[in-house]
């Protein structure tokens, strides 16, 4: 089986085909490739439909965020998970158990910010403002990941090390709690600022006062931010 992932216009997609049946040798393989290229615009327009009526669908349908949720995404910040690529400003799709895998299998994503200044250090955080639900976010902001002293050079490659204040915790929305926003925020770290968590902050990752943290260490506004939405994999 060969997976094809990419974008048609602004629509990401992934597709699976038998290696010999689709990418055969000689003129038949070339003809199949041409036919597939011709079909892709129609696939994007129809959403998750099968290539042929009697074949099961292997199309991943990605949906972009809209309204105020999309306005949070700015600065070309990318958050990249295996097989899905950059999930910034999208809903995590249901295909190929993606919601289960982001909650149970995949580790921390690559975070890419090509505009990062090599001479600067940054603070990276991943938070859930919808804990335990968007309708009743009494435990916001749930802290899923917090890194400080991240060199700009690492953000340019997407491989972050930095200094870990909160280990990465996978997004795990509770059952029947609806969609949760998982917000990745990037701040430029003031030169010489030593950032730490207070005793109470170290005890609990929930009900975190993000605003007080940002003010305490003079972080200002994020230089870039993005988010993705997902919900419990069985909902």
Buried (B, 14 or more C-beta within 10 A) or exposed (E): EEEBEEEBEEBBBBBBBEEEEBBBEEEEBEEBEEEBEEEBEEBBEEEBEEBEEEEEBBBBBBEBBEEEBEEBBEEEBBBBBEEBBBBBBBBBBBBBEBBBBBBEEBEBBBBBBEEBBEEBBBBBBBBBBBBBBBEEBEBBBBBBBBBBBBBBEBBBEBEBEBBBBBEBBBBBBEEEBBBBBBBBBBBBBBEEBEBEBEEEBEEEBEBBBBEEBBEEBEBEEBBBBBBBBBBBBEB
